[in-house]
Amino acid sequence: MTKYILSTIAWVESIAKKEVEKVWAKIIEVRDRMIEFEGDSKTMIKVNLWSRVWNKVFEVLAEADKIDTFDKLYDLIQTINLKKYFHHSYPIVVKAKSINSKLDSTPAIQKITKKAIVDNITGKSWEKVFENSELEKFEIMVLLIWDKARILLNTTWEALHKREYRQETWEAPLKESLAAALVLLSDWRFKENFYDLFCWSWTIAIEAAMIAKNIAPGLNRYFAFERLLLVDKTLVEKELEDARKKEYSWEYKIIASDIDENIIEIAKQNAKDAWVYDMIDFRVMDFREYISPHPSPLPEGEGIATPLKWTLVSNPPYWVRLKDDNIESLYKQIDKLFRVNPELKGWVITNYLDFDKLINLDNYKKRKLYNGGELCYFYKRK
Ligand SMILES: C[S@@+](CC[C@H](N)C(=O)[O-])C[C@H]1O[C@@H](n2cnc3c(N)ncnc32)[C@H](O)[C@@H]1O
């Protein structure tokens, strides 16, 4: 059995743990933004393909306590059989993180580690060193915590939140992994329609659709494990094939609306690339049209019920660009949206921390989260 570590975004470790358990990996420990588990190559491939809320999956190549000198670090790396993993032409980047440890100079740790890796792969015959810079890189990470060193191989390469479907936009949307976490943290169990009334690039809507249809988020992207010498290519093909067969059919609707239509063409393409375009019904609309007076702005039978019911997960703006509006009145209206639609199950994520002052907190539950390092709260209307 091999030991792996996966890194997660903060405060969603419980969901990440469930996702690891789903692929039958054995959990060793859950810590702040990190889960250690045991398994084999198949488990590692599955975890990479199916994880929605994690960042990277690392294989633990070696670990030891009391690594407090560079000689000890060098010797630890010599205990690994790196030739099993890499051809000597593979370019390898070394990253390092040191927390409360004697070896605390990151550049020096990286330099020694790189030397130790090259010596290990080439048998100290430096003339054999030839890193082909045209090949995709591999990443080895040295993690030192209280002098305990872990030498980690990144099996994922770019963080898992980077699904292939999303094109860059000129405003920073939510990361895909956080959007998926919000859908999973809501009580939506896919047996009813779903709304995002502030949808911008449709990230929440696309993740919701992928979850509802059981589409593996790692399909159609490149992973470092695909090129590791140790990993059997037929196993990779089989796992990809199995993942493609796991898609469900799904009969409900995802309704995504936003007041701004500027990004619509990009958002549509994102949804097409994620194979969920047909599941999302997009509308250009001010969410206040749902507040009052009822009936809804749409004719009966056009998909949106009057008043609103089902599940809403949204990421409202943190500042308001519209001239006649301000952030306080917008958030008061969000609260009103929930009050006038008692059957709507509503969740909003925001870093507008004054929301607390505008609402009766007895009507909400809130949970801490981070969006790109920024403190946010995910409010649930009770
Ligand atoms: C923080 S962004 C949402 C980002 C989105 N979650 C994503 O990942 O792309 C907030 C969105 O609210 C929209 N918005 C602002 N006022 C609105 C209103 N009155 N009704 C509907 N949408 C509004 C903005 O146009 C903006 O796209």
The ligand as a Tripos MOL2 file, in Angstrom:
@<TRIPOS>MOLECULE
LIG
   27    29     1     0     0
SMALL
NO_CHARGES

@<TRIPOS>ATOM
      1 C1        -19.4820   37.8340   -7.4560 C.3       1 LIG1
      2 S1        -20.2530   37.8150   -9.0160 S.3       1 LIG1
      3 C2        -20.7500   36.1500   -9.2220 C.3       1 LIG1
      4 C3        -19.5810   35.2980   -9.6960 C.3       1 LIG1
      5 C4        -19.9790   33.8780  -10.0520 C.3       1 LIG1
      6 N1        -20.2790   33.0990   -8.8670 N.3       1 LIG1
      7 C5        -18.8630   33.2010  -10.8360 C.2       1 LIG1
      8 O1        -18.1940   32.3050  -10.2940 O.co2     1 LIG1
      9 O2        -18.6530   33.5800  -11.9860 O.co2     1 LIG1
     10 C6        -21.7610   38.6580   -8.6950 C.3       1 LIG1
     11 C7        -22.6770   38.8100   -9.8840 C.3       1 LIG1
     12 O3        -23.8930   39.4360   -9.4440 O.3       1 LIG1
     13 C8        -24.4230   40.1540  -10.5550 C.3       1 LIG1
     14 N2        -25.4440   41.1100  -10.0820 N.ar      1 LIG1
     15 C9        -25.2520   42.3200   -9.4830 C.ar      1 LIG1
     16 N3        -26.4510   42.8810   -9.1750 N.ar      1 LIG1
     17 C10       -27.4140   42.0250   -9.5910 C.ar      1 LIG1
     18 C11       -28.8200   42.0220   -9.5590 C.ar      1 LIG1
     19 N4        -29.4900   43.0560   -9.0420 N.pl3     1 LIG1
     20 N5        -29.4930   40.9640  -10.0730 N.ar      1 LIG1
     21 C12       -28.8180   39.9170  -10.6230 C.ar      1 LIG1
     22 N6        -27.4770   39.8670  -10.6990 N.ar      1 LIG1
     23 C13       -26.7610   40.8850  -10.1840 C.ar      1 LIG1
     24 C14       -23.2140   40.7930  -11.1770 C.3       1 LIG1
     25 O4        -23.4770   41.1140  -12.5350 O.3       1 LIG1
     26 C15       -22.1450   39.6890  -11.0190 C.3       1 LIG1
     27 O5        -22.0810   38.9180  -12.1800 O.3       1 LIG1
@<TRIPOS>BOND
     1     1     2 1
     2     2     3 1
     3     2    10 1
     4     3     4 1
     5     4     5 1
     6     5     6 1
     7     5     7 1
     8     7     8 2
     9     7     9 1
    10    10    11 1
    11    11    12 1
    12    11    26 1
    13    12    13 1
    14    13    14 1
    15    13    24 1
    16    14    15 ar
    17    14    23 ar
    18    15    16 ar
    19    16    17 ar
    20    17    18 ar
    21    17    23 ar
    22    18    19 1
    23    18    20 ar
    24    20    21 ar
    25    21    22 ar
    26    22    23 ar
    27    24    25 1
    28    24    26 1
    29    26    27 1
@<TRIPOS>SUBSTRUCTURE
     1 LIG1         1 GROUP 0 **** ****
